[in-house]
Amino acid sequence: MNKIIQQLIQEAPVVIDGAWATQLQTRGLAPGECPDAWNLTRPLAVEEVARAYLDAGSRVILTNTFGANRVVLARHGLADRAVEINRAGARISRQAAAGRAHVFASVGPSGKMLMSGEIEESELRAVFVEQVRALAEGGADAIVVETMTDLAEAKLALAAAQEAGLPAVVSLVFDSGKNRDRTMMGATPEQAGEELTAAGADVIGANCGIGIESVAPICARLRASTDRPIWIKPNAGLPEMKEGRTVYRTTPEEFASHLPAVINSGAVFVGGCCGTSPDFIRAILRKIRT
């Protein structure tokens, strides 16, 4: 097991951070604006988000680089600035951490489908290699390959992390199928656990998708399929639309009330995804300490 991961899990559960995009929105990120570009244009605001999670008690913080691969950045005319944006994202979180927490850099999906031929494996691997290398140069301790729906794409990003010599969390979205227990591409928790273990992931998990009230069974199935630590970062309930805005109804206290079931199901790393905030991290810690 990687040394960083081993050190962290000695005091499990490990509380990670919450959502980033919604925190940037409260600081002025406009609808449709590229959040990753703020690493260059508004670095102090990005650092505020990281510090807010640190002050709330997160032992691991991510980076503002979820959509910072050149495929996604191309939609904003920023493909040629991918390296610069990722280096800055890792540096900002490392500066905020100041030795108080580990920085696990966020790597999200490309939005292109391998199965349909929208992008070739060789091209997508090169995209992730470029991003991960820049994150490593910026000082990331590890990589979080997150919100993935295609195991093939997830494994390409994992391979990029391994090439850079960084430990990697690989986290998928399980919210499809009759029982909402598969990825959009049809992978079950068991498939994910087995294939990602064989591919060498250091930590395996689930994020986004269903809310925390429904994630414990997914967690248990992942736990049964691998010997790797489990990462769980669910949404604050299911999203609703209100006056053209996406809202999440689950409160920090309600979110934290489901935490014992998630931990009992095998989660080692726990935090929040869409709709969560530093208040959710504080609520998690209060629940753990009671």
C-alpha positions as CSV (number, residue, x, y, z in Angstrom):
1,M,0.0,0.0,0.0
2,N,1.2,3.5,-0.8
3,K,2.8,5.3,2.2
4,I,0.6,8.3,2.1
5,I,-2.6,6.2,2.0
6,Q,-1.2,3.9,4.7
7,Q,-0.5,6.9,7.0
8,L,-3.9,8.4,6.5
9,I,-6.0,5.3,7.2
10,Q,-4.2,4.7,10.5
11,E,-6.7,7.1,11.8
12,A,-9.8,6.2,9.9
13,P,-12.3,7.4,8.9
14,V,-10.5,10.0,6.9
15,V,-12.6,13.1,6.4
16,I,-12.1,14.5,2.9
17,D,-13.7,17.7,1.5
18,G,-17.0,18.6,-0.2
19,A,-18.1,20.2,-3.4
20,W,-16.0,22.8,-5.1
21,A,-18.1,24.2,-8.0
22,T,-21.0,25.3,-5.7
23,Q,-18.5,27.1,-3.5
24,L,-17.0,28.9,-6.4
25,Q,-20.6,29.9,-7.5
26,T,-21.1,31.6,-4.1
27,R,-18.0,33.6,-4.9
28,G,-19.2,34.7,-8.3
29,L,-18.7,31.9,-10.8
30,A,-21.3,32.5,-13.5
31,P,-23.4,29.7,-15.2
32,G,-21.4,28.2,-18.1
33,E,-18.1,29.8,-17.0
34,C,-15.1,27.5,-16.8
35,P,-14.4,27.0,-13.0
36,D,-10.9,25.6,-13.7
37,A,-9.9,28.9,-15.4
38,W,-10.2,30.6,-12.0
39,N,-6.9,29.0,-11.1
40,L,-5.4,31.6,-13.3
41,T,-7.9,34.5,-13.1
42,R,-9.1,34.3,-9.5
43,P,-6.6,32.2,-7.6
44,L,-7.4,33.8,-4.2
45,A,-11.0,32.8,-4.5
46,V,-10.0,29.2,-5.3
47,E,-7.7,29.2,-2.3
48,E,-10.5,30.4,-0.1
49,V,-12.5,27.3,-1.0
50,A,-9.5,25.0,-0.1
51,R,-9.0,26.9,3.2
52,A,-12.6,26.7,4.1
53,Y,-12.5,22.9,3.9
54,L,-9.2,22.8,5.8
55,D,-10.7,25.0,8.6
56,A,-13.8,22.7,8.7
57,G,-11.5,19.8,9.4
58,S,-10.8,18.0,6.1
59,R,-7.6,15.9,6.2
60,V,-7.6,15.6,2.4
61,I,-8.5,18.4,0.0
62,L,-8.9,18.2,-3.7
63,T,-8.0,20.7,-6.4
64,N,-10.0,22.9,-8.8
65,T,-9.1,20.8,-11.8
66,F,-12.0,18.5,-12.3
67,G,-12.6,19.7,-15.9
68,A,-9.0,20.7,-16.6
69,N,-8.2,18.2,-19.2
70,R,-7.6,19.7,-22.7
71,V,-10.8,18.0,-24.1
72,V,-13.1,19.8,-21.7
73,L,-11.1,23.0,-21.7
74,A,-11.4,23.1,-25.5
75,R,-15.1,24.0,-25.0
76,H,-13.9,27.2,-23.4
77,G,-11.1,27.9,-25.9
78,L,-8.5,27.0,-23.2
79,A,-7.0,23.7,-24.5
80,D,-3.6,25.2,-24.9
81,R,-3.6,26.3,-21.3
82,A,-4.2,22.9,-19.7
83,V,-0.8,22.5,-18.3
84,E,-0.8,26.0,-16.8
85,I,-4.3,25.6,-15.3
86,N,-3.4,22.2,-13.7
87,R,-0.1,23.3,-12.3
88,A,-1.8,26.3,-10.7
89,G,-4.6,24.2,-9.3
90,A,-2.3,21.9,-7.5
91,R,-0.1,24.8,-6.3
92,I,-3.1,26.7,-4.9
93,S,-4.4,23.7,-2.8
94,R,-0.9,22.9,-1.6
95,Q,-0.4,26.5,-0.6
96,A,-3.7,26.4,1.3
97,A,-2.9,23.1,2.9
98,A,0.4,24.4,4.3
99,G,1.2,21.0,5.7
100,R,-2.1,20.6,7.5
101,A,-3.7,18.2,4.9
102,H,-2.8,16.1,1.9
103,V,-3.6,17.4,-1.6
104,F,-5.4,14.8,-3.9
105,A,-5.7,16.4,-7.3
106,S,-9.0,16.0,-9.1
107,V,-9.2,14.4,-12.6
108,G,-12.7,14.2,-14.1
109,P,-14.0,12.6,-17.3
110,S,-13.4,13.9,-20.8
111,G,-17.0,13.9,-21.8
112,K,-16.1,11.8,-24.9
113,M,-17.2,8.2,-25.4
114,L,-14.6,5.6,-26.2
115,M,-17.2,3.0,-27.1
116,S,-18.7,5.2,-29.8
117,G,-15.4,6.2,-31.2
118,E,-15.7,9.9,-30.2
119,I,-12.1,9.7,-29.1
120,E,-9.3,7.0,-29.4
121,E,-7.7,5.3,-26.4
122,S,-4.3,6.6,-27.4
123,E,-5.5,10.2,-27.6
124,L,-7.4,10.0,-24.3
125,R,-4.5,8.5,-22.5
126,A,-2.3,11.3,-23.8
127,V,-4.8,13.8,-22.5
128,F,-4.7,12.3,-19.0
129,V,-0.9,12.0,-19.0
130,E,-0.6,15.7,-19.8
131,Q,-3.0,16.7,-17.0
132,V,-1.6,14.4,-14.4
133,R,2.0,15.3,-15.2
134,A,1.1,19.0,-14.7
135,L,-0.7,18.2,-11.4
136,A,2.4,16.3,-10.2
137,E,4.6,19.3,-11.1
138,G,2.2,21.5,-9.1
139,G,2.8,19.4,-6.0
140,A,-0.1,17.0,-5.8
141,D,0.3,14.2,-3.3
142,A,-2.1,11.9,-5.1
143,I,-4.7,11.8,-7.9
144,V,-8.4,11.4,-7.6
145,V,-9.9,10.0,-10.8
146,E,-13.6,10.9,-10.0
147,T,-17.1,10.9,-11.4
148,M,-16.2,8.3,-13.9
149,T,-18.9,6.2,-15.7
150,D,-16.7,4.2,-18.1
151,L,-14.2,1.8,-16.5
152,A,-12.1,1.9,-19.7
153,E,-11.7,5.7,-19.3
154,A,-11.1,5.4,-15.6
155,K,-8.3,2.9,-16.2
156,L,-6.6,5.2,-18.7
157,A,-6.6,8.0,-16.1
158,L,-5.3,5.6,-13.5
159,A,-2.5,4.6,-15.8
160,A,-1.5,8.2,-16.2
161,A,-1.3,8.6,-12.4
162,Q,0.9,5.5,-12.2
163,E,3.1,6.8,-15.0
164,A,3.6,10.0,-12.9
165,G,4.4,7.9,-9.8
166,L,1.4,9.2,-7.8
167,P,-1.0,7.1,-5.8
168,A,-4.5,7.1,-7.2
169,V,-8.1,7.0,-6.0
170,V,-10.5,5.9,-8.7
171,S,-14.2,6.8,-8.0
172,L,-17.2,6.0,-10.2
173,V,-20.8,7.1,-10.4
174,F,-23.3,4.4,-9.6
175,D,-26.8,5.8,-10.5
176,S,-28.0,3.9,-13.5
177,G,-30.0,0.7,-14.2
178,K,-33.1,-0.7,-12.6
179,N,-31.8,-0.5,-9.1
180,R,-29.5,2.5,-9.7
181,D,-26.5,0.4,-8.8
182,R,-24.6,0.5,-12.1
183,T,-22.6,3.1,-13.9
184,M,-24.0,4.7,-17.0
185,M,-22.0,2.2,-19.0
186,G,-23.4,-0.7,-17.1
187,A,-20.5,-1.6,-14.6
188,T,-21.5,-3.0,-11.3
189,P,-19.7,-2.2,-8.0
190,E,-18.3,-5.8,-8.2
191,Q,-16.9,-5.2,-11.7
192,A,-15.4,-1.9,-10.7
193,G,-13.8,-3.3,-7.5
194,E,-12.3,-6.3,-9.3
195,E,-11.0,-4.5,-12.4
196,L,-9.6,-1.5,-10.6
197,T,-7.9,-3.6,-8.1
198,A,-6.3,-5.6,-10.9
199,A,-5.3,-2.4,-12.6
200,G,-3.5,-1.2,-9.4
201,A,-5.8,1.5,-8.0
202,D,-4.7,2.5,-4.4
203,V,-8.2,3.4,-3.3
204,I,-11.6,2.6,-4.9
205,G,-14.9,4.3,-4.4
206,A,-18.1,6.0,-5.5
207,N,-19.0,9.7,-5.7
208,C,-21.8,12.0,-7.0
209,G,-24.9,10.2,-8.4
210,I,-27.2,9.0,-5.7
211,G,-27.4,10.8,-2.3
212,I,-25.8,9.6,0.9
213,E,-29.1,8.0,2.1
214,S,-28.7,5.3,-0.7
215,V,-25.0,4.8,-0.9
216,A,-24.3,2.3,1.9
217,P,-25.3,-0.8,-0.2
218,I,-22.9,0.4,-3.0
219,C,-20.2,0.9,-0.4
220,A,-20.7,-2.6,1.0
221,R,-20.5,-4.2,-2.5
222,L,-17.3,-2.3,-3.3
223,R,-15.9,-3.4,0.1
224,A,-16.6,-7.0,-0.7
225,S,-15.0,-6.9,-4.1
226,T,-11.6,-5.4,-3.2
227,D,-8.9,-5.3,-0.5
228,R,-8.3,-1.6,-1.2
229,P,-9.6,1.2,1.1
230,I,-13.0,2.6,0.0
231,W,-13.7,6.2,-0.8
232,I,-17.3,7.5,-0.5
233,K,-18.2,11.1,-1.6
234,P,-22.0,11.3,-2.2
235,N,-24.3,14.2,-3.1
236,A,-26.4,16.0,-0.6
237,G,-29.5,14.1,-1.7
238,L,-30.9,14.1,-5.2
239,P,-30.8,17.4,-7.2
240,E,-34.0,19.4,-7.8
241,M,-34.6,22.3,-10.1
242,K,-36.0,25.5,-8.6
243,E,-36.4,28.7,-10.6
244,G,-33.8,27.4,-13.1
245,R,-31.3,26.5,-10.4
246,T,-30.1,23.1,-9.1
247,V,-30.8,22.8,-5.4
248,Y,-30.1,20.0,-2.9
249,R,-32.5,19.6,0.0
250,T,-30.4,17.5,2.4
251,T,-29.0,19.5,5.3
252,P,-25.6,19.0,6.9
253,E,-27.2,17.3,9.9
254,E,-29.3,15.0,7.8
255,F,-26.3,14.1,5.7
256,A,-24.2,13.3,8.7
257,S,-27.0,11.1,10.2
258,H,-26.4,8.6,7.4
259,L,-22.6,8.5,8.0
260,P,-22.6,5.6,10.6
261,A,-24.3,3.3,8.0
262,V,-21.7,4.3,5.4
263,I,-18.8,3.7,7.7
264,N,-20.2,0.4,8.9
265,S,-20.5,-0.6,5.2
266,G,-16.7,-0.2,4.8
267,A,-16.0,3.4,3.9
268,V,-12.6,4.6,5.0
269,F,-12.5,8.0,3.2
270,V,-15.7,10.0,3.6
271,G,-16.8,13.4,2.3
272,G,-19.3,15.1,0.1
273,C,-19.9,15.8,-3.5
274,C,-22.5,18.1,-5.2
275,G,-24.5,20.3,-2.8
276,T,-22.2,19.9,0.1
277,S,-20.1,22.6,1.8
278,P,-17.7,23.1,4.7
279,D,-20.8,23.0,7.0
280,F,-21.3,19.4,5.9
281,I,-17.6,18.5,6.8
282,R,-18.1,20.0,10.3
283,A,-21.3,18.0,10.7
284,I,-19.5,14.8,9.6
285,L,-16.8,15.4,12.2
286,R,-19.3,16.1,14.9
287,K,-21.0,12.8,14.1
288,I,-17.7,10.9,14.1
289,R,-16.7,12.4,17.5
290,T,-20.0,11.5,19.2
